[in-house]
Amino acid sequence: MKSTRQKVSLGEKIGYSLGDGSANLVFQMMMTFQLFFYTDVFGIKATAAGMILLVARVFDAFVDPMVGILSDRTNTRWGKYRPWILWTALPFAVFFVLAFSTPDISERAKILYAGITYILLMSVYSFNNTPYSSLGGVMTSNIKERTSISSVRFVTATIATFIVQGLTLPLVAKFGQGNAQKGWFLTISVFAVIVVVLFIITFFTTKERITPPVNQKTSIKQDFKDIVSNRPWKAMFALTLFLFITLALWGSSMSYYFNYFVDKDALFIFLRNVGLVNDAGHSYGVFHKFLDAFGLIARDNSNVFAVGFSLFNMVGQLVTLAGVILLSQFLSNIFGKRNVFIVCLALTAFFTALFFVVSPKSIGLIFTINILKSMAYAPTIPLLWAMMGDVADHSEWVNNRRATGFVFAGIVFALKAGLGVGGAICGGIIDAFGFVPNTVQSASAIVGIRLTASIIPAVTFFIGVIALFFYPITKSLNEKLQAELAERRNKNNI
């Protein structure tokens, strides 16, 4: 099939993107709040919570390749990958709720419960997200269309991230009315219903267009051999691993950074200056009342963390959304995906490191650094998965075999491994520096929190930059292999 015929309508791109919006309601919750939930709500020590996140990755080492193998060998009238999105929608929502529930049991039982529910959630994430990501690699072989699909996808993902990072804590406070455990349960339940609806829409609005070569024989051994010898895949595996180690580490640490390091009096003054404080005797308009309904208005220092941290996250996500829409496809079409990724990720590492040197009272500077970091990182977001589609094409180009699901399975494993390792690093470091939840922190504990929010994630970001120098698919090579693959597929009448 000619790539020029593989145009994808805007409606289908949006339908596909809703699946990532759904997954990000779960993923962002795990990345930003899972460790914080375990330590400050569920009552598990930071080291134990970090180990739960890490041990789950060992189990996933067996799940992810299995999902890739199964999805590549699935044959239905809906295709190979779409059915898995439908089949896993409800289990995904159920395990999401269970992972953020708080049964009244002993601490040892809590650790066991948290470990089991987290592993189940991560497993169903594999059975959903590996086929979902693979679907994006078979909707079209048109290079620009593939980048466009990724851009639309991550606009929706950014909106979901905005909702999770901006509304979670205010909704928890609103629903819980002083009962944090109840607030978390109800908030996650609302998100879980949305998860199911969005996955169903994705299933019904998308289409698979690329199929394996007609004479391809299925061989698990050959699948392993193909990706192990695939240099672009190995570079992307390393990039994804360290990228998500960083995102999990930084995402987890910033909740502690805002709750325990940032000066709450200074933050309250900042919120008052931007109109997010409810002063007694003052008359407010409809918009102010709307924000108050979602818990986004501070009354005193008791909820200044929730409002301030939510504003911090929402500003970052709005900037990210603008960067994804305005810059990603534009820059990658000119300079190529790899070059854009290298420059933007290096800048992201630099701005992340600056969080270490900021005063806890310099709220405006903290927000400014976040804006610069978000703008630098934004163009990279759609490129990761667009590049993985290119890796699947490169493997087919070299080996005359296509195993999209297996290629993406390894990357999803790297993603989740990074998520677990990043959370474990954060939990281990703050615990080693003396962190004690729900109390005033020692000077040593504050240093640990600052390190996990700045210097350490800056270093792991930069390791991702190094990995990109080993990624060989330049803009010119990509155009060449796409042209040759299109010619092969036309000869085979695919």
C-alpha positions as CSV (number, residue, x, y, z in Angstrom):
1,M,0.0,0.0,0.0
2,K,1.4,3.4,-1.0
3,S,2.1,5.7,1.9
4,T,0.3,8.5,0.1
5,R,-2.8,6.4,0.4
6,Q,-2.3,5.9,4.0
7,K,-3.8,9.3,5.1
8,V,-5.4,9.3,8.5
9,S,-8.4,11.5,9.1
10,L,-8.4,14.0,12.0
11,G,-11.3,12.1,13.5
12,E,-9.3,8.9,13.6
13,K,-6.2,10.7,15.0
14,I,-8.4,12.1,17.8
15,G,-10.0,8.8,18.4
16,Y,-6.6,7.1,18.7
17,S,-5.3,9.9,21.0
18,L,-8.2,9.3,23.5
19,G,-6.6,6.0,24.3
20,D,-3.4,7.7,25.5
21,G,-5.5,10.2,27.4
22,S,-7.1,7.3,29.1
23,A,-3.8,5.6,29.9
24,N,-2.3,8.8,31.1
25,L,-5.0,9.2,33.7
26,V,-3.5,6.1,35.2
27,F,0.1,6.6,34.3
28,Q,0.4,10.1,35.5
29,M,-1.3,9.2,38.7
30,M,1.3,6.5,39.3
31,M,4.2,8.7,38.2
32,T,3.3,11.8,40.3
33,F,1.3,10.5,43.2
34,Q,1.9,6.7,43.8
35,L,4.9,7.1,46.1
36,F,3.4,10.0,47.9
37,F,0.1,8.1,48.3
38,Y,1.9,5.1,49.7
39,T,3.9,7.1,52.3
40,D,1.6,10.0,53.3
41,V,-1.9,8.4,52.9
42,F,-1.5,4.6,53.0
43,G,1.2,4.7,55.7
44,I,4.0,2.7,54.2
45,K,7.7,3.6,54.8
46,A,9.4,5.3,51.8
47,T,11.9,2.5,51.3
48,A,9.3,-0.2,51.4
49,A,7.1,1.8,48.9
50,G,10.1,2.3,46.6
51,M,10.8,-1.5,46.7
52,I,7.2,-2.3,45.8
53,L,7.7,-0.2,42.6
54,L,11.0,-1.8,41.9
55,V,9.9,-5.5,42.5
56,A,6.9,-5.0,40.2
57,R,9.4,-4.4,37.4
58,V,11.0,-7.9,37.9
59,F,7.6,-9.4,37.3
60,D,7.0,-7.2,34.3
61,A,10.2,-8.6,32.7
62,F,8.1,-11.7,31.8
63,V,4.8,-9.9,31.1
64,D,5.9,-7.4,28.4
65,P,7.6,-9.8,25.9
66,M,4.6,-12.1,26.3
67,V,2.2,-9.4,25.4
68,G,4.2,-8.4,22.4
69,I,4.3,-12.1,21.2
70,L,0.6,-12.6,21.8
71,S,-0.5,-9.3,20.1
72,D,1.7,-9.9,17.1
73,R,0.0,-13.3,16.7
74,T,-3.6,-12.1,17.3
75,N,-5.8,-12.3,14.2
76,T,-9.3,-11.0,14.4
77,R,-11.6,-9.1,12.1
78,W,-10.6,-5.9,14.0
79,G,-6.9,-6.5,13.5
80,K,-4.0,-7.6,15.8
81,Y,-3.8,-4.7,18.3
82,R,-7.2,-3.0,18.5
83,P,-9.0,-5.9,20.3
84,W,-6.7,-5.7,23.2
85,I,-7.7,-2.1,23.9
86,L,-11.3,-3.2,24.2
87,W,-10.6,-6.4,26.2
88,T,-8.5,-4.7,28.8
89,A,-10.5,-1.5,29.4
90,L,-12.6,-2.7,32.3
91,P,-9.8,-4.6,34.2
92,F,-7.6,-1.5,33.8
93,A,-10.2,0.6,35.6
94,V,-10.8,-2.0,38.3
95,F,-7.1,-2.4,39.2
96,F,-6.6,1.3,39.1
97,V,-9.2,1.8,41.8
98,L,-7.8,-1.1,43.9
99,A,-4.2,0.3,43.7
100,F,-5.4,3.6,45.4
101,S,-7.7,2.0,47.9
102,T,-6.7,1.9,51.6
103,P,-8.1,-1.2,53.5
104,D,-7.7,-1.0,57.3
105,I,-5.0,-3.7,57.8
106,S,-1.6,-4.0,59.5
107,E,1.5,-2.4,58.0
108,R,2.9,-5.7,56.8
109,A,-0.5,-6.5,55.1
110,K,-0.5,-3.1,53.6
111,I,2.8,-3.7,52.0
112,L,1.6,-7.0,50.6
113,Y,-1.7,-5.5,49.4
114,A,0.1,-2.6,47.8
115,G,2.6,-4.9,46.0
116,I,-0.2,-7.2,44.7
117,T,-2.5,-4.4,43.4
118,Y,0.4,-2.5,41.9
119,I,1.7,-5.6,40.0
120,L,-1.8,-6.3,38.7
121,L,-2.2,-2.7,37.6
122,M,1.1,-2.8,35.8
123,S,0.3,-6.1,34.2
124,V,-3.0,-5.0,32.7
125,Y,-1.1,-1.8,31.7
126,S,1.1,-4.0,29.6
127,F,-1.8,-5.9,28.0
128,N,-3.3,-2.6,27.1
129,N,-0.5,-0.2,26.3
130,T,1.8,-2.4,24.3
131,P,-1.0,-3.2,21.7
132,Y,-2.1,0.5,21.9
133,S,1.4,1.8,21.1
134,S,1.8,-0.9,18.4
135,L,-1.5,0.3,16.8
136,G,0.1,3.7,16.3
137,G,2.9,2.0,14.3
138,V,0.5,0.2,11.9
139,M,-2.1,3.0,11.2
140,T,0.1,4.4,8.4
141,S,3.7,4.3,7.0
142,N,3.6,7.9,5.9
143,I,6.3,9.7,7.9
144,K,4.5,13.0,8.3
145,E,1.2,11.3,9.1
146,R,2.9,9.2,11.8
147,T,4.4,12.3,13.5
148,S,1.0,14.0,13.2
149,I,-0.7,11.1,14.9
150,S,1.8,11.2,17.7
151,S,1.4,15.0,18.0
152,V,-2.4,14.7,18.3
153,R,-2.0,11.7,20.7
154,F,0.2,13.7,23.0
155,V,-2.0,16.8,22.9
156,T,-4.7,14.5,24.5
157,A,-2.1,12.9,26.8
158,T,-1.0,16.4,28.0
159,I,-4.7,17.3,28.7
160,A,-5.0,14.2,30.8
161,T,-1.8,15.0,32.6
162,F,-3.1,18.5,33.2
163,I,-6.2,17.0,34.8
164,V,-4.3,14.5,36.9
165,Q,-1.6,16.9,38.1
166,G,-3.9,19.9,38.4
167,L,-7.1,18.5,39.9
168,T,-6.2,15.4,41.9
169,L,-5.2,17.0,45.2
170,P,-8.1,19.6,45.1
171,L,-10.6,16.8,44.2
172,V,-9.2,14.6,47.0
173,A,-9.7,17.4,49.5
174,K,-13.2,18.2,48.1
175,F,-14.4,14.6,48.1
176,G,-12.7,13.7,51.3
177,Q,-13.7,16.6,53.5
178,G,-10.9,15.9,55.8
179,N,-10.8,12.1,55.1
180,A,-7.9,11.7,52.7
181,Q,-8.5,8.0,52.1
182,K,-12.1,8.6,51.1
183,G,-11.0,11.5,48.9
184,W,-8.5,9.4,47.1
185,F,-10.9,6.5,46.5
186,L,-13.7,8.7,45.1
187,T,-11.3,10.7,42.9
188,I,-9.7,7.6,41.4
189,S,-13.2,6.1,40.9
190,V,-14.2,9.1,38.8
191,F,-11.1,8.8,36.7
192,A,-11.6,5.1,36.3
193,V,-15.0,5.5,34.7
194,I,-13.5,8.0,32.2
195,V,-10.7,5.4,31.4
196,V,-13.2,2.8,30.3
197,V,-15.2,5.3,28.1
198,L,-12.1,6.6,26.3
199,F,-10.7,3.2,25.5
200,I,-14.0,2.1,24.0
201,I,-14.0,5.2,21.7
202,T,-10.4,4.4,20.6
203,F,-11.4,0.9,19.7
204,F,-14.3,1.9,17.5
205,T,-12.6,4.9,15.7
206,T,-9.2,3.4,14.6
207,K,-8.0,1.2,11.8
208,E,-4.9,-1.0,11.2
209,R,-3.4,-0.5,7.7
210,I,0.1,-2.1,7.8
211,T,0.3,-5.9,8.0
212,P,3.4,-8.2,8.1
213,P,4.9,-9.4,4.8
214,V,2.6,-12.1,3.3
215,N,5.3,-14.8,3.4
216,Q,6.4,-14.0,7.0
217,K,6.7,-17.0,9.3
218,T,6.1,-16.6,13.0
219,S,9.1,-17.3,15.1
220,I,9.6,-16.1,18.7
221,K,13.3,-17.0,18.5
222,Q,13.7,-14.8,15.4
223,D,11.7,-12.0,17.0
224,F,14.2,-11.9,19.9
225,K,17.2,-12.2,17.5
226,D,15.9,-9.3,15.3
227,I,15.5,-6.8,18.1
228,V,18.7,-7.8,20.0
229,S,20.7,-7.1,16.8
230,N,18.7,-3.9,16.1
231,R,20.9,-0.9,17.0
232,P,18.0,1.7,16.8
233,W,15.9,-0.5,19.1
234,K,18.7,-0.7,21.7
235,A,19.3,3.0,21.6
236,M,15.5,3.6,22.1
237,F,15.4,1.1,24.9
238,A,18.2,3.0,26.8
239,L,16.6,6.3,26.0
240,T,13.1,5.2,27.2
241,L,14.5,3.6,30.4
242,F,16.4,6.7,31.5
243,L,13.7,9.0,30.4
244,F,11.1,7.4,32.5
245,I,13.5,6.8,35.4
246,T,13.8,10.6,35.3
247,L,10.1,11.4,34.9
248,A,9.1,9.1,37.8
249,L,11.9,10.4,40.0
250,W,11.2,14.0,39.3
251,G,7.4,13.5,39.3
252,S,7.5,11.7,42.7
253,S,9.9,14.1,44.3
254,M,8.1,17.3,43.4
255,S,5.1,16.5,45.6
256,Y,7.6,16.3,48.5
257,Y,9.5,19.4,47.3
258,F,6.3,21.5,47.4
259,N,4.9,20.0,50.6
260,Y,8.1,20.1,52.7
261,F,10.6,22.5,51.0
262,V,8.7,25.3,49.5
263,D,7.8,28.0,52.1
264,K,4.0,27.9,52.6
265,D,3.7,31.5,53.7
266,A,5.5,32.7,50.6
267,L,3.4,30.3,48.5
268,F,0.2,31.7,50.0
269,I,1.3,35.3,49.2
270,F,2.0,34.2,45.6
271,L,-1.4,32.6,45.3
272,R,-3.0,35.7,46.6
273,N,-1.2,37.8,44.0
274,V,-2.5,35.6,41.2
275,G,-6.1,35.6,42.6
276,L,-6.2,32.1,44.0
277,V,-7.0,33.0,47.6
278,N,-10.4,33.4,49.2
279,D,-10.1,36.5,51.4
280,A,-12.9,37.0,53.9
281,G,-15.4,39.8,53.1
282,H,-14.3,40.0,49.4
283,S,-16.8,39.5,46.6
284,Y,-15.7,37.1,43.8
285,G,-16.9,36.5,40.3
286,V,-18.2,33.3,38.6
287,F,-14.7,32.1,37.4
288,H,-13.4,32.4,41.0
289,K,-16.4,30.4,42.3
290,F,-15.8,27.8,39.5
291,L,-12.2,27.3,40.6
292,D,-13.3,27.1,44.2
293,A,-15.8,24.3,43.3
294,F,-12.8,22.2,42.2
295,G,-10.8,23.1,45.3
296,L,-8.4,25.4,43.4
297,I,-8.7,28.3,45.8
298,A,-6.6,28.6,49.0
299,R,-8.1,29.8,52.2
300,D,-5.1,29.4,54.5
301,N,-2.0,27.3,54.8
302,S,-4.0,24.2,55.4
303,N,-4.6,23.7,51.6
304,V,-1.9,25.9,50.2
305,F,0.2,22.8,49.2
306,A,-2.7,21.3,47.2
307,V,-3.5,24.6,45.4
308,G,0.1,25.7,44.9
309,F,1.3,22.3,43.6
310,S,-1.8,22.0,41.3
311,L,-1.1,25.4,39.9
312,F,2.6,24.5,39.4
313,N,1.6,21.4,37.5
314,M,-1.1,23.0,35.4
315,V,1.1,25.9,34.3
316,G,3.7,23.3,33.3
317,Q,1.2,21.3,31.3
318,L,-0.3,24.3,29.5
319,V,3.2,25.3,28.4
320,T,3.9,21.7,27.4
321,L,0.7,21.5,25.4
322,A,1.6,24.7,23.5
323,G,5.0,23.3,22.8
324,V,3.7,20.0,21.5
325,I,1.2,21.8,19.2
326,L,3.5,24.6,17.9
327,L,6.9,23.1,17.9
328,S,7.2,19.3,17.7
329,Q,6.1,18.5,14.1
330,F,7.5,21.8,12.8
331,L,11.0,21.2,14.2
332,S,11.1,17.5,13.4
333,N,10.2,18.1,9.8
334,I,13.1,20.6,9.5
335,F,15.8,19.0,11.6
336,G,14.7,15.4,12.0
337,K,13.4,13.7,15.1
338,R,16.7,12.7,16.6
339,N,18.4,16.1,16.4
340,V,15.4,17.8,18.0
341,F,15.3,15.3,20.8
342,I,19.0,15.7,21.6
343,V,18.9,19.5,21.8
344,C,15.6,19.7,23.7
345,L,16.4,17.0,26.2
346,A,19.8,18.6,27.0
347,L,18.0,21.9,27.7
348,T,15.5,20.0,29.9
349,A,18.3,18.5,32.0
350,F,19.9,22.0,32.5
351,F,16.6,23.6,33.6
352,T,15.8,20.6,35.9
353,A,19.2,21.1,37.7
354,L,18.3,24.7,38.6
355,F,15.6,23.6,41.1
356,F,18.4,22.8,43.5
357,V,19.7,26.4,43.8
358,V,16.3,28.1,44.3
359,S,15.3,29.6,47.6
360,P,12.1,28.1,49.2
361,K,10.7,31.6,49.2
362,S,11.4,32.4,45.5
363,I,8.0,31.1,44.3
364,G,8.0,33.1,41.1
365,L,11.5,31.8,40.2
366,I,10.3,28.2,40.8
367,F,7.4,28.7,38.5
368,T,9.7,30.4,35.9
369,I,12.1,27.4,35.8
370,N,9.2,25.1,35.5
371,I,7.9,27.0,32.4
372,L,11.4,26.9,30.8
373,K,11.8,23.2,31.6
374,S,8.3,22.4,30.2
375,M,8.9,24.4,27.0
376,A,12.2,22.6,26.4
377,Y,10.8,19.2,27.0
378,A,7.5,19.6,25.1
379,P,8.8,19.0,21.5
380,T,10.3,15.6,22.6
381,I,7.0,14.1,23.8
382,P,5.4,13.0,20.5
383,L,8.7,12.0,19.0
384,L,9.4,9.0,21.3
385,W,6.6,6.9,20.0
386,A,6.9,8.2,16.4
387,M,10.5,7.1,16.5
388,M,9.5,3.7,17.8
389,G,7.3,3.3,14.7
390,D,10.4,4.1,12.7
391,V,12.3,1.4,14.6
392,A,9.7,-1.2,13.6
393,D,10.0,-0.1,10.0
394,H,13.8,-0.3,10.2
395,S,13.6,-3.8,11.5
396,E,11.3,-4.8,8.7
397,W,13.6,-3.0,6.2
398,V,16.6,-4.9,7.4
399,N,15.1,-8.3,8.3
400,N,12.2,-8.6,5.9
401,R,10.0,-9.4,8.9
402,R,7.7,-7.2,10.9
403,A,7.0,-7.7,14.7
404,T,5.5,-4.4,15.7
405,G,4.1,-5.6,19.0
406,F,7.3,-7.2,20.1
407,V,9.3,-4.1,19.2
408,F,7.0,-1.9,21.2
409,A,6.8,-4.5,24.1
410,G,10.4,-4.0,24.9
411,I,10.0,-0.2,24.9
412,V,6.9,-0.5,27.2
413,F,9.0,-2.7,29.5
414,A,11.7,0.0,29.5
415,L,9.1,2.6,30.3
416,K,7.7,0.7,33.2
417,A,11.1,-0.3,34.5
418,G,12.0,3.3,34.5
419,L,8.8,4.1,36.3
420,G,9.7,1.6,39.0
421,V,13.4,2.4,39.3
422,G,12.7,6.1,39.4
423,G,10.2,5.7,42.2
424,A,12.5,3.4,44.1
425,I,15.4,5.8,43.7
426,C,13.3,8.7,45.1
427,G,12.0,6.6,48.0
428,G,15.4,5.2,48.8
429,I,17.2,8.6,48.8
430,I,14.7,10.6,50.8
431,D,14.5,7.8,53.3
432,A,18.3,7.6,53.6
433,F,18.4,11.4,54.2
434,G,15.9,11.0,57.1
435,F,12.5,11.7,55.6
436,V,9.5,11.2,58.0
437,P,6.0,11.7,56.5
438,N,3.5,14.3,57.7
439,T,6.0,16.2,59.9
440,V,8.5,19.1,59.7
441,Q,11.6,17.7,58.0
442,S,15.2,17.8,59.2
443,A,17.8,19.8,57.3
444,S,19.2,16.5,56.0
445,A,15.8,15.3,54.7
446,I,15.3,18.6,52.9
447,V,18.6,18.1,51.1
448,G,17.5,14.7,50.0
449,I,14.3,16.0,48.7
450,R,16.1,18.8,46.8
451,L,18.5,16.4,45.2
452,T,15.7,14.1,43.9
453,A,14.0,17.1,42.4
454,S,17.0,18.6,40.6
455,I,20.5,17.3,40.3
456,I,19.8,13.5,40.2
457,P,17.0,13.7,37.5
458,A,19.2,16.2,35.5
459,V,21.9,13.5,35.4
460,T,19.5,10.8,34.3
461,F,18.0,13.1,31.7
462,F,21.5,13.6,30.3
463,I,22.1,9.9,30.0
464,G,19.1,9.8,27.7
465,V,20.9,12.4,25.6
466,I,23.9,10.2,25.3
467,A,21.7,7.3,24.2
468,L,20.3,9.3,21.3
469,F,23.8,9.7,19.8
470,F,23.7,5.9,19.2
471,Y,20.3,6.1,17.3
472,P,21.2,5.9,13.6
473,I,17.8,6.7,11.9
474,T,18.4,10.2,10.6
475,K,15.8,12.1,8.6
476,S,17.5,11.0,5.3
477,L,17.8,7.4,6.2
478,N,14.1,7.3,7.4
479,E,13.0,8.7,4.0
480,K,15.1,6.1,2.2
481,L,13.8,3.1,4.1
482,Q,10.2,4.3,3.9
483,A,10.4,4.6,0.1
484,E,11.9,1.1,-0.2
485,L,9.3,-0.5,2.1
486,A,6.5,1.2,0.2
487,E,7.9,-0.4,-3.0
488,R,8.1,-3.8,-1.4
489,R,4.6,-3.6,-0.1
490,N,3.3,-2.5,-3.5
491,K,4.9,-5.5,-5.2
492,N,3.3,-7.8,-2.6
493,N,-0.1,-6.0,-3.0
494,I,-0.2,-5.3,0.7
